[in-house]
Amino acid sequence: MHNPQRQPMLVLNSIILTAVFFLLPLLPTESHADTLSDQKVASFIESVRAAQTLAPEFEELERQMDNQNESTMPDFSRIVSDSLEQMKGHEAYGRLEDVVQDHGFDSLESWGATGDRVFQAWMAIEMAEQNPAARREMEAALAEMENSPHMTAEQKAQMRAMMESAMGAMQSASNAPAEDIEAVRPHVEALRQLGEE
């Protein structure tokens, strides 16, 4: 049954929904609302260096975390935050919080969000510099594996899962915002050194 009094309300709802759908993409997301400044990237790197001095005290935790993550590729968009989640409840969490606060971060959560952005941008830079054709090569290897008569269905499924996970990680890294990539680019050598320490 048609109700003429409802017509203005439907039009108003339509206008509101249209405005929301058009304006929503323009709003900054929480994780990228802050600019990733040169100072913030440098502070993150220095805090990681300081945190590495705690590593010998928490070798067992590191082993446990390595075992948990062994079979999956990391999500480069949450690599630091995911590690922090695994640390919750452990003594190392509180010690690390002290370290990051000494380096200008309000909390481990804000440090983790910054770290996620730094690592995602770094991986995007590394992938772009080292091998832009890596995804195509992985897809070709996947197709070759699928056609291999020398592998069982189970082996193919396991390899497919690993390669799809790797391609997903590559896609995740390549989704880094251009502003983050440019903020991290001057710090790539320092990040590489962190990985070697």
Backbone as JSON Lines, residues from 0, in Angstrom:
{"i":0,"aa":"M","n":[0.84,-1.18,0.0],"ca":[0.0,0.0,0.0],"c":[0.89,1.24,0.0]}
{"i":1,"aa":"H","n":[0.62,2.18,-0.83],"ca":[1.42,3.4,-0.99],"c":[1.03,4.43,0.08]}
{"i":2,"aa":"N","n":[2.03,4.9,0.81],"ca":[1.8,5.89,1.86],"c":[2.52,7.17,1.44]}
{"i":3,"aa":"P","n":[1.81,8.24,1.04],"ca":[2.45,9.47,0.57],"c":[3.28,10.17,1.63]}
{"i":4,"aa":"Q","n":[3.02,9.93,2.92],"ca":[3.8,10.57,3.98],"c":[5.19,9.93,4.11]}
{"i":5,"aa":"R","n":[5.33,8.7,3.67],"ca":[6.63,8.01,3.75],"c":[7.57,8.44,2.63]}
{"i":6,"aa":"Q","n":[7.04,8.99,1.56],"ca":[7.84,9.36,0.4],"c":[8.98,10.32,0.76]}
{"i":7,"aa":"P","n":[8.74,11.43,1.49],"ca":[9.85,12.32,1.84],"c":[10.91,11.62,2.69]}
{"i":8,"aa":"M","n":[10.49,10.71,3.56],"ca":[11.44,9.99,4.41],"c":[12.32,9.06,3.56]}
{"i":9,"aa":"L","n":[11.76,8.41,2.58],"ca":[12.53,7.54,1.69],"c":[13.54,8.35,0.88]}
{"i":10,"aa":"V","n":[13.13,9.52,0.41],"ca":[14.04,10.39,-0.34],"c":[15.19,10.84,0.56]}
{"i":11,"aa":"L","n":[14.87,11.23,1.79],"ca":[15.89,11.66,2.74],"c":[16.88,10.52,3.03]}
{"i":12,"aa":"N","n":[16.36,9.32,3.27],"ca":[17.23,8.16,3.51],"c":[18.12,7.9,2.31]}
{"i":13,"aa":"S","n":[17.58,8.02,1.12],"ca":[18.35,7.8,-0.1],"c":[19.49,8.82,-0.21]}
{"i":14,"aa":"I","n":[19.2,10.08,0.09],"ca":[20.23,11.13,0.04],"c":[21.32,10.86,1.07]}
{"i":15,"aa":"I","n":[20.93,10.48,2.27],"ca":[21.9,10.21,3.34],"c":[22.79,9.03,2.95]}
{"i":16,"aa":"L","n":[22.19,7.94,2.46],"ca":[22.97,6.77,2.06],"c":[23.93,7.11,0.93]}
{"i":17,"aa":"T","n":[23.47,7.87,-0.05],"ca":[24.33,8.27,-1.16],"c":[25.51,9.09,-0.65]}
{"i":18,"aa":"A","n":[25.25,10.04,0.24],"ca":[26.32,10.87,0.8],"c":[27.33,10.02,1.56]}
{"i":19,"aa":"V","n":[26.84,9.08,2.34],"ca":[27.74,8.21,3.12],"c":[28.63,7.4,2.18]}
{"i":20,"aa":"F","n":[28.05,6.81,1.14],"ca":[28.85,5.99,0.23],"c":[29.89,6.8,-0.53]}
{"i":21,"aa":"F","n":[29.58,8.04,-0.85],"ca":[30.54,8.87,-1.57],"c":[31.59,9.49,-0.65]}
{"i":22,"aa":"L","n":[31.23,9.79,0.58],"ca":[32.17,10.45,1.49],"c":[33.02,9.47,2.28]}
{"i":23,"aa":"L","n":[32.53,8.27,2.51],"ca":[33.26,7.3,3.32],"c":[34.68,7.04,2.81]}
{"i":24,"aa":"P","n":[34.89,6.83,1.51],"ca":[36.26,6.6,1.05],"c":[37.19,7.79,1.25]}
{"i":25,"aa":"L","n":[36.63,8.97,1.43],"ca":[37.47,10.16,1.61],"c":[37.96,10.33,3.04]}
{"i":26,"aa":"L","n":[37.33,9.61,3.97],"ca":[37.73,9.73,5.37],"c":[38.97,8.9,5.61]}
{"i":27,"aa":"P","n":[39.94,9.41,6.37],"ca":[41.13,8.61,6.65],"c":[40.79,7.45,7.57]}
{"i":28,"aa":"T","n":[41.43,6.31,7.31],"ca":[41.23,5.18,8.2],"c":[42.04,5.41,9.46]}
{"i":29,"aa":"E","n":[41.69,4.75,10.51],"ca":[42.36,4.96,11.8],"c":[43.85,4.67,11.7]}
{"i":30,"aa":"S","n":[44.22,3.59,11.01],"ca":[45.62,3.2,10.97],"c":[46.48,4.14,10.11]}
{"i":31,"aa":"H","n":[45.86,4.88,9.19],"ca":[46.64,5.75,8.33],"c":[46.29,7.22,8.52]}
{"i":32,"aa":"A","n":[45.56,7.52,9.59],"ca":[45.14,8.9,9.84],"c":[46.35,9.79,10.11]}
{"i":33,"aa":"D","n":[47.34,9.28,10.82],"ca":[48.53,10.05,11.12],"c":[49.52,9.91,9.97]}
{"i":34,"aa":"T","n":[50.22,11.0,9.71],"ca":[51.27,10.95,8.7],"c":[52.44,10.16,9.25]}
{"i":35,"aa":"L","n":[52.99,9.33,8.43],"ca":[54.17,8.57,8.82],"c":[55.38,9.46,8.54]}
{"i":36,"aa":"S","n":[55.8,10.2,9.55],"ca":[56.86,11.19,9.38],"c":[58.24,10.53,9.44]}
{"i":37,"aa":"D","n":[59.22,11.29,8.97],"ca":[60.61,10.84,9.02],"c":[61.0,10.53,10.46]}
{"i":38,"aa":"Q","n":[60.61,11.41,11.39],"ca":[60.95,11.23,12.8],"c":[60.28,9.98,13.37]}
{"i":39,"aa":"K","n":[59.04,9.73,12.99],"ca":[58.32,8.56,13.5],"c":[58.98,7.27,13.01]}
{"i":40,"aa":"V","n":[59.39,7.25,11.74],"ca":[60.07,6.07,11.2],"c":[61.41,5.87,11.92]}
{"i":41,"aa":"A","n":[62.17,6.95,12.1],"ca":[63.46,6.86,12.79],"c":[63.27,6.4,14.23]}
{"i":42,"aa":"S","n":[62.25,6.91,14.91],"ca":[61.98,6.49,16.3],"c":[61.61,5.01,16.36]}
{"i":43,"aa":"F","n":[60.83,4.57,15.38],"ca":[60.47,3.15,15.35],"c":[61.73,2.29,15.2]}
{"i":44,"aa":"I","n":[62.6,2.65,14.27],"ca":[63.83,1.87,14.04],"c":[64.69,1.85,15.3]}
{"i":45,"aa":"E","n":[64.86,3.0,15.94],"ca":[65.66,3.06,17.17],"c":[65.02,2.24,18.28]}
{"i":46,"aa":"S","n":[63.7,2.23,18.36],"ca":[63.03,1.44,19.4],"c":[63.22,-0.05,19.15]}
{"i":47,"aa":"V","n":[63.24,-0.46,17.89],"ca":[63.48,-1.88,17.58],"c":[64.91,-2.25,17.98]}
{"i":48,"aa":"R","n":[65.86,-1.37,17.69],"ca":[67.25,-1.63,18.11],"c":[67.33,-1.8,19.63]}
{"i":49,"aa":"A","n":[66.66,-0.91,20.35],"ca":[66.66,-0.99,21.81],"c":[65.97,-2.27,22.28]}
{"i":50,"aa":"A","n":[64.88,-2.64,21.62],"ca":[64.14,-3.85,22.01],"c":[64.96,-5.1,21.75]}
{"i":51,"aa":"Q","n":[65.83,-5.07,20.75],"ca":[66.65,-6.24,20.44],"c":[67.59,-6.58,21.59]}
{"i":52,"aa":"T","n":[67.9,-5.61,22.43],"ca":[68.76,-5.91,23.58],"c":[68.04,-6.79,24.6]}
{"i":53,"aa":"L","n":[66.7,-6.83,24.53],"ca":[65.93,-7.69,25.44],"c":[65.86,-9.13,24.94]}
{"i":54,"aa":"A","n":[66.17,-9.36,23.69],"ca":[65.98,-10.67,23.06],"c":[66.62,-11.83,23.83]}
{"i":55,"aa":"P","n":[67.86,-11.7,24.32],"ca":[68.45,-12.85,25.02],"c":[67.64,-13.29,26.25]}
{"i":56,"aa":"E","n":[66.93,-12.35,26.88],"ca":[66.14,-12.68,28.06],"c":[64.86,-13.43,27.71]}
{"i":57,"aa":"F","n":[64.43,-13.33,26.47],"ca":[63.14,-13.9,26.09],"c":[63.26,-14.87,24.91]}
{"i":58,"aa":"E","n":[64.34,-15.66,24.91],"ca":[64.56,-16.6,23.82],"c":[63.45,-17.64,23.72]}
{"i":59,"aa":"E","n":[62.93,-18.1,24.86],"ca":[61.87,-19.11,24.84],"c":[60.61,-18.56,24.18]}
{"i":60,"aa":"L","n":[60.24,-17.33,24.5],"ca":[59.07,-16.7,23.87],"c":[59.29,-16.59,22.36]}
{"i":61,"aa":"E","n":[60.48,-16.2,21.96],"ca":[60.79,-16.07,20.53],"c":[60.65,-17.42,19.82]}
{"i":62,"aa":"R","n":[61.14,-18.48,20.47],"ca":[61.02,-19.83,19.89],"c":[59.55,-20.23,19.73]}
{"i":63,"aa":"Q","n":[58.75,-19.95,20.76],"ca":[57.32,-20.27,20.7],"c":[56.64,-19.52,19.57]}
{"i":64,"aa":"M","n":[56.95,-18.25,19.44],"ca":[56.33,-17.44,18.39],"c":[56.77,-17.92,17.01]}
{"i":65,"aa":"D","n":[58.05,-18.3,16.86],"ca":[58.54,-18.82,15.59],"c":[57.81,-20.11,15.22]}
{"i":66,"aa":"N","n":[57.61,-20.98,16.21],"ca":[56.91,-22.25,15.95],"c":[55.47,-22.01,15.53]}
{"i":67,"aa":"Q","n":[54.81,-21.04,16.15],"ca":[53.42,-20.73,15.81],"c":[53.3,-20.18,14.39]}
{"i":68,"aa":"N","n":[54.29,-19.45,13.95],"ca":[54.22,-18.77,12.65],"c":[54.91,-19.53,11.53]}
{"i":69,"aa":"E","n":[55.46,-20.68,11.85],"ca":[56.3,-21.43,10.92],"c":[55.62,-21.77,9.6]}
{"i":70,"aa":"S","n":[54.35,-22.15,9.64],"ca":[53.71,-22.68,8.45],"c":[52.95,-21.64,7.62]}
{"i":71,"aa":"T","n":[52.96,-20.39,8.04],"ca":[52.2,-19.38,7.3],"c":[53.07,-18.19,6.95]}
{"i":72,"aa":"M","n":[52.72,-17.57,5.84],"ca":[53.39,-16.32,5.47],"c":[52.78,-15.21,6.32]}
{"i":73,"aa":"P","n":[53.57,-14.26,6.74],"ca":[53.01,-13.18,7.56],"c":[52.14,-12.25,6.73]}
{"i":74,"aa":"D","n":[51.21,-11.63,7.41],"ca":[50.4,-10.57,6.8],"c":[51.21,-9.29,7.01]}
{"i":75,"aa":"F","n":[51.83,-8.79,5.95],"ca":[52.72,-7.64,6.09],"c":[51.99,-6.38,6.51]}
{"i":76,"aa":"S","n":[50.67,-6.38,6.4],"ca":[49.94,-5.19,6.85],"c":[49.74,-5.18,8.36]}
{"i":77,"aa":"R","n":[50.03,-6.33,9.04],"ca":[49.85,-6.42,10.5],"c":[51.0,-7.19,11.16]}
{"i":78,"aa":"I","n":[52.14,-7.2,10.57],"ca":[53.21,-8.06,11.05],"c":[53.65,-7.72,12.48]}
{"i":79,"aa":"V","n":[53.72,-6.46,12.84],"ca":[54.13,-6.07,14.18],"c":[52.97,-6.26,15.16]}
{"i":80,"aa":"S","n":[51.8,-5.8,14.78],"ca":[50.62,-5.93,15.65],"c":[50.32,-7.39,15.96]}
{"i":81,"aa":"D","n":[50.44,-8.26,14.96],"ca":[50.19,-9.69,15.2],"c":[51.21,-10.26,16.19]}
{"i":82,"aa":"S","n":[52.46,-9.85,16.09],"ca":[53.48,-10.31,17.04],"c":[53.17,-9.82,18.45]}
{"i":83,"aa":"L","n":[52.71,-8.59,18.56],"ca":[52.35,-8.05,19.87],"c":[51.19,-8.83,20.49]}
{"i":84,"aa":"E","n":[50.23,-9.23,19.66],"ca":[49.1,-10.03,20.15],"c":[49.59,-11.33,20.77]}
{"i":85,"aa":"Q","n":[50.58,-11.94,20.12],"ca":[51.13,-13.2,20.62],"c":[51.89,-13.0,21.93]}
{"i":86,"aa":"M","n":[52.41,-11.81,22.16],"ca":[53.2,-11.53,23.35],"c":[52.36,-11.17,24.57]}
{"i":87,"aa":"K","n":[51.1,-10.8,24.35],"ca":[50.26,-10.35,25.47],"c":[50.28,-11.38,26.6]}
{"i":88,"aa":"G","n":[50.4,-10.86,27.82],"ca":[50.41,-11.72,28.99],"c":[51.8,-12.19,29.39]}
{"i":89,"aa":"H","n":[52.77,-11.96,28.55],"ca":[54.16,-12.36,28.84],"c":[54.9,-11.16,29.42]}
{"i":90,"aa":"E","n":[55.88,-11.43,30.26],"ca":[56.68,-10.37,30.87],"c":[57.31,-9.45,29.82]}
{"i":91,"aa":"A","n":[57.65,-10.01,28.68],"ca":[58.29,-9.22,27.62],"c":[57.4,-8.08,27.14]}
{"i":92,"aa":"Y","n":[56.1,-8.27,27.2],"ca":[55.15,-7.25,26.73],"c":[55.32,-5.96,27.52]}
{"i":93,"aa":"G","n":[55.37,-6.06,28.84],"ca":[55.55,-4.89,29.69],"c":[56.9,-4.24,29.49]}
{"i":94,"aa":"R","n":[57.93,-5.06,29.36],"ca":[59.28,-4.52,29.15],"c":[59.36,-3.78,27.81]}
{"i":95,"aa":"L","n":[58.75,-4.36,26.79],"ca":[58.76,-3.73,25.48],"c":[57.97,-2.42,25.5]}
{"i":96,"aa":"E","n":[56.89,-2.4,26.26],"ca":[56.1,-1.17,26.36],"c":[56.94,-0.04,26.94]}
{"i":97,"aa":"D","n":[57.77,-0.34,27.94],"ca":[58.67,0.67,28.5],"c":[59.63,1.19,27.44]}
{"i":98,"aa":"V","n":[60.18,0.28,26.63],"ca":[61.14,0.67,25.59],"c":[60.48,1.6,24.58]}
{"i":99,"aa":"V","n":[59.29,1.24,24.1],"ca":[58.67,2.06,23.06],"c":[58.23,3.42,23.6]}
{"i":100,"aa":"Q","n":[57.83,3.45,24.85],"ca":[57.47,4.75,25.44],"c":[58.69,5.63,25.59]}
{"i":101,"aa":"D","n":[59.85,5.03,25.87],"ca":[61.1,5.8,25.93],"c":[61.46,6.4,24.57]}
{"i":102,"aa":"H","n":[60.89,5.85,23.5],"ca":[61.18,6.34,22.16],"c":[60.03,7.17,21.57]}
{"i":103,"aa":"G","n":[59.15,7.66,22.45],"ca":[58.13,8.61,22.01],"c":[56.78,8.05,21.6]}
{"i":104,"aa":"F","n":[56.56,6.76,21.79],"ca":[55.27,6.18,21.43],"c":[54.38,6.14,22.67]}
{"i":105,"aa":"D","n":[53.1,6.4,22.48],"ca":[52.14,6.43,23.59],"c":[51.89,5.05,24.17]}
{"i":106,"aa":"S","n":[51.89,4.05,23.31],"ca":[51.54,2.7,23.74],"c":[52.11,1.68,22.76]}
{"i":107,"aa":"L","n":[52.04,0.42,23.16],"ca":[52.47,-0.63,22.24],"c":[51.55,-0.7,21.03]}
{"i":108,"aa":"E","n":[50.28,-0.37,21.22],"ca":[49.34,-0.4,20.1],"c":[49.73,0.63,19.04]}
{"i":109,"aa":"S","n":[50.06,1.85,19.46],"ca":[50.45,2.87,18.48],"c":[51.8,2.52,17.85]}
{"i":110,"aa":"W","n":[52.7,1.95,18.65],"ca":[53.98,1.5,18.12],"c":[53.77,0.38,17.1]}
{"i":111,"aa":"G","n":[52.89,-0.56,17.44],"ca":[52.6,-1.66,16.53],"c":[52.0,-1.18,15.22]}
{"i":112,"aa":"A","n":[51.07,-0.22,15.3],"ca":[50.45,0.32,14.09],"c":[51.5,1.02,13.22]}
{"i":113,"aa":"T","n":[52.4,1.75,13.86],"ca":[53.49,2.4,13.11],"c":[54.39,1.34,12.49]}
{"i":114,"aa":"G","n":[54.75,0.34,13.27],"ca":[55.6,-0.74,12.76],"c":[54.97,-1.48,11.59]}
{"i":115,"aa":"D","n":[53.66,-1.72,11.68],"ca":[52.96,-2.37,10.57],"c":[53.13,-1.57,9.29]}
{"i":116,"aa":"R","n":[52.95,-0.27,9.41],"ca":[53.05,0.59,8.23],"c":[54.48,0.65,7.7]}
{"i":117,"aa":"V","n":[55.45,0.73,8.61],"ca":[56.86,0.78,8.2],"c":[57.23,-0.51,7.48]}
{"i":118,"aa":"F","n":[56.9,-1.66,8.06],"ca":[57.28,-2.93,7.44],"c":[56.55,-3.17,6.13]}
{"i":119,"aa":"Q","n":[55.28,-2.81,6.07],"ca":[54.53,-2.99,4.82],"c":[55.15,-2.13,3.71]}
{"i":120,"aa":"A","n":[55.48,-0.89,4.02],"ca":[56.1,-0.01,3.03],"c":[57.48,-0.52,2.64]}
{"i":121,"aa":"W","n":[58.24,-1.0,3.61],"ca":[59.58,-1.53,3.33],"c":[59.48,-2.73,2.4]}
{"i":122,"aa":"M","n":[58.56,-3.64,2.67],"ca":[58.41,-4.82,1.81],"c":[57.98,-4.41,0.4]}
{"i":123,"aa":"A","n":[57.13,-3.4,0.3],"ca":[56.71,-2.91,-1.02],"c":[57.92,-2.37,-1.79]}
{"i":124,"aa":"I","n":[58.78,-1.64,-1.1],"ca":[60.0,-1.1,-1.73],"c":[60.91,-2.23,-2.17]}
{"i":125,"aa":"E","n":[61.15,-3.19,-1.28],"ca":[62.04,-4.31,-1.61],"c":[61.51,-5.1,-2.8]}
{"i":126,"aa":"M","n":[60.22,-5.37,-2.8],"ca":[59.64,-6.14,-3.9],"c":[59.75,-5.38,-5.21]}
{"i":127,"aa":"A","n":[59.52,-4.1,-5.18],"ca":[59.6,-3.29,-6.4],"c":[61.04,-3.23,-6.92]}
{"i":128,"aa":"E","n":[62.01,-3.16,-6.01],"ca":[63.42,-3.04,-6.41],"c":[64.01,-4.36,-6.86]}
{"i":129,"aa":"Q","n":[63.67,-5.44,-6.17],"ca":[64.37,-6.7,-6.41],"c":[63.79,-7.52,-7.56]}
{"i":130,"aa":"N","n":[62.48,-7.56,-7.67],"ca":[61.94,-8.39,-8.72],"c":[60.48,-8.06,-9.01]}
{"i":131,"aa":"P","n":[60.25,-7.13,-9.9],"ca":[58.87,-6.77,-10.21],"c":[58.08,-7.92,-10.85]}
{"i":132,"aa":"A","n":[58.76,-8.9,-11.4],"ca":[58.07,-10.01,-12.06],"c":[57.84,-11.2,-11.13]}
{"i":133,"aa":"A","n":[58.1,-11.03,-9.85],"ca":[58.02,-12.15,-8.9],"c":[56.65,-12.8,-8.88]}
{"i":134,"aa":"R","n":[55.6,-12.01,-8.93],"ca":[54.24,-12.57,-8.9],"c":[53.99,-13.45,-10.12]}
{"i":135,"aa":"R","n":[54.4,-12.96,-11.3],"ca":[54.22,-13.76,-12.52],"c":[55.01,-15.06,-12.43]}
{"i":136,"aa":"E","n":[56.22,-14.98,-11.89],"ca":[57.04,-16.18,-11.74],"c":[56.38,-17.19,-10.79]}
{"i":137,"aa":"M","n":[55.81,-16.69,-9.71],"ca":[55.14,-17.58,-8.77],"c":[53.9,-18.22,-9.4]}
{"i":138,"aa":"E","n":[53.16,-17.45,-10.18],"ca":[51.98,-18.0,-10.87],"c":[52.4,-19.07,-11.87]}
{"i":139,"aa":"A","n":[53.5,-18.84,-12.59],"ca":[54.0,-19.82,-13.55],"c":[54.46,-21.09,-12.82]}
{"i":140,"aa":"A","n":[55.14,-20.92,-11.7],"ca":[55.58,-22.08,-10.92],"c":[54.39,-22.87,-10.39]}
{"i":141,"aa":"L","n":[53.35,-22.16,-9.98],"ca":[52.14,-22.81,-9.49],"c":[51.48,-23.63,-10.61]}
{"i":142,"aa":"A","n":[51.4,-23.06,-11.8],"ca":[50.82,-23.78,-12.94],"c":[51.65,-25.01,-13.29]}
{"i":143,"aa":"E","n":[52.97,-24.86,-13.27],"ca":[53.87,-25.99,-13.56],"c":[53.69,-27.1,-12.53]}
{"i":144,"aa":"M","n":[53.58,-26.72,-11.27],"ca":[53.4,-27.69,-10.2],"c":[52.07,-28.44,-10.37]}
{"i":145,"aa":"E","n":[51.02,-27.71,-10.72],"ca":[49.69,-28.32,-10.91],"c":[49.73,-29.39,-12.0]}
{"i":146,"aa":"N","n":[50.57,-29.19,-13.01],"ca":[50.65,-30.13,-14.13],"c":[51.69,-31.22,-13.92]}
{"i":147,"aa":"S","n":[52.38,-31.21,-12.8],"ca":[53.44,-32.19,-12.55],"c":[52.86,-33.57,-12.23]}
{"i":148,"aa":"P","n":[53.3,-34.59,-12.98],"ca":[52.84,-35.95,-12.68],"c":[53.63,-36.57,-11.51]}
{"i":149,"aa":"H","n":[54.66,-35.88,-11.05],"ca":[55.55,-36.42,-10.02],"c":[55.13,-36.06,-8.61]}
{"i":150,"aa":"M","n":[54.05,-35.31,-8.46],"ca":[53.59,-34.89,-7.13],"c":[52.21,-35.48,-6.86]}
{"i":151,"aa":"T","n":[52.01,-35.87,-5.6],"ca":[50.69,-36.37,-5.2],"c":[49.72,-35.2,-5.06]}
{"i":152,"aa":"A","n":[48.44,-35.5,-5.0],"ca":[47.43,-34.45,-4.83],"c":[47.65,-33.72,-3.51]}
{"i":153,"aa":"E","n":[48.06,-34.47,-2.48],"ca":[48.32,-33.86,-1.17],"c":[49.5,-32.9,-1.23]}
{"i":154,"aa":"Q","n":[50.57,-33.31,-1.9],"ca":[51.74,-32.45,-2.05],"c":[51.38,-31.18,-2.84]}
{"i":155,"aa":"K","n":[50.59,-31.37,-3.89],"ca":[50.16,-30.21,-4.69],"c":[49.33,-29.25,-3.85]}
{"i":156,"aa":"A","n":[48.43,-29.8,-3.04],"ca":[47.58,-28.95,-2.2],"c":[48.43,-28.17,-1.2]}
{"i":157,"aa":"Q","n":[49.42,-28.84,-0.61],"ca":[50.29,-28.18,0.36],"c":[51.12,-27.07,-0.31]}
{"i":158,"aa":"M","n":[51.69,-27.38,-1.47],"ca":[52.48,-26.39,-2.19],"c":[51.6,-25.23,-2.66]}
{"i":159,"aa":"R","n":[50.38,-25.53,-3.13],"ca":[49.46,-24.51,-3.58],"c":[49.13,-23.56,-2.42]}
{"i":160,"aa":"A","n":[48.87,-24.13,-1.25],"ca":[48.55,-23.3,-0.08],"c":[49.72,-22.39,0.27]}
{"i":161,"aa":"M","n":[50.94,-22.94,0.24],"ca":[52.12,-22.13,0.56],"c":[52.32,-21.01,-0.46]}
{"i":162,"aa":"M","n":[52.18,-21.34,-1.74],"ca":[52.41,-20.33,-2.77],"c":[51.31,-19.28,-2.77]}
{"i":163,"aa":"E","n":[50.07,-19.7,-2.54],"ca":[48.98,-18.72,-2.46],"c":[49.16,-17.81,-1.26]}
{"i":164,"aa":"S","n":[49.67,-18.38,-0.17],"ca":[49.95,-17.57,1.01],"c":[51.05,-16.55,0.71]}
{"i":165,"aa":"A","n":[52.08,-17.0,0.0],"ca":[53.17,-16.09,-0.37],"c":[52.67,-15.0,-1.31]}
{"i":166,"aa":"M","n":[51.82,-15.36,-2.26],"ca":[51.28,-14.35,-3.18],"c":[50.38,-13.38,-2.43]}
{"i":167,"aa":"G","n":[49.65,-13.88,-1.45],"ca":[48.81,-13.01,-0.62],"c":[49.66,-12.03,0.17]}
{"i":168,"aa":"A","n":[50.79,-12.53,0.7],"ca":[51.7,-11.66,1.45],"c":[52.29,-10.59,0.53]}
{"i":169,"aa":"M","n":[52.62,-10.98,-0.7],"ca":[53.15,-10.01,-1.66],"c":[52.09,-8.96,-1.98]}
{"i":170,"aa":"Q","n":[50.85,-9.4,-2.16],"ca":[49.76,-8.47,-2.45],"c":[49.56,-7.52,-1.28]}
{"i":171,"aa":"S","n":[49.61,-8.07,-0.07],"ca":[49.45,-7.25,1.14],"c":[50.52,-6.17,1.19]}
{"i":172,"aa":"A","n":[51.76,-6.55,0.91],"ca":[52.86,-5.58,0.95],"c":[52.69,-4.53,-0.14]}
{"i":173,"aa":"S","n":[52.21,-4.95,-1.3],"ca":[52.1,-3.99,-2.4],"c":[50.97,-3.0,-2.2]}
{"i":174,"aa":"N","n":[50.12,-3.23,-1.2],"ca":[49.02,-2.31,-0.91],"c":[49.44,-1.16,0.01]}
{"i":175,"aa":"A","n":[50.71,-1.03,0.29],"ca":[51.18,0.05,1.15],"c":[50.88,1.4,0.5]}
{"i":176,"aa":"P","n":[50.39,2.35,1.29],"ca":[50.11,3.69,0.73],"c":[51.4,4.35,0.21]}
{"i":177,"aa":"A","n":[51.27,5.06,-0.89],"ca":[52.42,5.73,-1.52],"c":[53.12,6.67,-0.55]}
{"i":178,"aa":"E","n":[52.34,7.36,0.31],"ca":[52.94,8.29,1.28],"c":[53.83,7.54,2.27]}
{"i":179,"aa":"D","n":[53.39,6.34,2.68],"ca":[54.19,5.55,3.61],"c":[55.47,5.07,2.93]}
{"i":180,"aa":"I","n":[55.35,4.66,1.68],"ca":[56.53,4.19,0.94],"c":[57.56,5.32,0.84]}
{"i":181,"aa":"E","n":[57.11,6.51,0.53],"ca":[58.04,7.64,0.42],"c":[58.64,8.01,1.78]}
{"i":182,"aa":"A","n":[57.88,7.86,2.85],"ca":[58.41,8.16,4.19],"c":[59.46,7.14,4.61]}
{"i":183,"aa":"V","n":[59.28,5.9,4.19],"ca":[60.18,4.82,4.6],"c":[61.42,4.73,3.71]}
{"i":184,"aa":"R","n":[61.29,5.13,2.45],"ca":[62.38,4.96,1.48],"c":[63.75,5.45,2.0]}
{"i":185,"aa":"P","n":[63.87,6.62,2.65],"ca":[65.19,7.06,3.13],"c":[65.75,6.17,4.25]}
{"i":186,"aa":"H","n":[64.93,5.31,4.81],"ca":[65.34,4.48,5.95],"c":[65.56,3.01,5.58]}
{"i":187,"aa":"V","n":[65.51,2.7,4.29],"ca":[65.6,1.3,3.86],"c":[66.91,0.66,4.32]}
{"i":188,"aa":"E","n":[68.0,1.38,4.18],"ca":[69.29,0.8,4.58],"c":[69.32,0.51,6.08]}
{"i":189,"aa":"A","n":[68.78,1.4,6.89],"ca":[68.72,1.17,8.34],"c":[67.84,-0.04,8.65]}
{"i":190,"aa":"L","n":[66.75,-0.21,7.91],"ca":[65.88,-1.37,8.12],"c":[66.59,-2.66,7.72]}
{"i":191,"aa":"R","n":[67.33,-2.61,6.63],"ca":[68.1,-3.8,6.21],"c":[69.12,-4.17,7.28]}
{"i":192,"aa":"Q","n":[69.77,-3.17,7.86],"ca":[70.73,-3.43,8.93],"c":[70.06,-4.05,10.14]}
{"i":193,"aa":"L","n":[68.83,-3.6,10.44],"ca":[68.08,-4.2,11.56],"c":[67.9,-5.69,11.33]}
{"i":194,"aa":"G","n":[67.58,-6.05,10.1],"ca":[67.36,-7.45,9.77],"c":[68.62,-8.29,9.9]}
{"i":195,"aa":"E","n":[69.78,-7.65,9.79],"ca":[71.05,-8.37,9.88],"c":[71.57,-8.47,11.3]}
{"i":196,"aa":"E","n":[71.07,-7.62,12.19],"ca":[71.58,-7.58,13.57],"c":[71.08,-8.76,14.38]}
